[in-house]
């Protein structure tokens, strides 16, 4: 006589359970198959794009979409694929779509100082195949890809999430540090002015204590939005830490930067955030520094240090003011 298994008990049937089809319940595999077919159907109608993704250097993660037949990559104003790497020439590389095949693309060096490389080899003119690495100068490396519009949008969102503050949508601290180095090098090379504003919201911890962090977040978003409207597109606005922000103002000397700081301070003071009681208003103190004040051998971080020191002076002298001296 065959002994019962430990899982069997008197009165329990040992027959296998009915198949999923008999229960009229879709299996996980069937659900996955449907989702896969739906995804493939969507991919078939997606528009294919040629893209260059920055994988090292300043702006790592940024995606350039090659929508035209020809593009110029460089740090000059005539470049439509513009990068701020100081070791990239003003017009460094030409990228051209050819008629030799689907997605076929050529790259041509434009007499750059530091060279153009494809997959590690210096080139004058060479094809770009999907997955190829394009290097311009010693630091900037980009990956060439053929992607659909859905994937390109995904890459763009990933770059945004890596370079922007989630709450305020200003650039984040890491991005600012990279841009500061590039902007200082660019300004010195072309003998342009450059200024930095560092601002801090006065006693902002009291807002969170009195009204809660939700109201504090609304206030920070409103302030960031107003500042973004008060500066130019070429300026860089970043959240440094908590309620501290930084503005990099290109082609702006100390006097002009001081005027900009006063405009920003006034804009912040005009904001009213609704609360359960009276509308909430905040003020800001701002420290201003200009590249022209630094020695030629000074490092970019010194510009930030001077602005930070002057911010401290503005707060010590009564807050809600701009300090651009000392």
Secondary structure, DSSP 8 states (H G I E B T S, - for coil): -----TT--TT---S----HHHHT---HHHHHHHHHHHHHHHHHHS-EEEEEEEEESTTTT-EEE--SSEEEEESSTT-SEE---TTS-TT-EEEEE-SSSTT-EEEEE-S-SS-EEETTEEESEEEE-TT-EEEETTTEEEEEEEEEHHHHHHHHHHHHHHHB-TTT-SB-HHHHHHHHHHHHHHHHHHT--EEEEEEEETTTHHHHHHH-HHHHHHHHHHHHHHHHHHS-TTSEEEEEETTEEEEEEET--HHHHHHHHHHHHHHHHH--B--SSS-B---EEEEEEEGGGS-TT--HHHHHHHHHHHHHHHHHTTSSSEE---
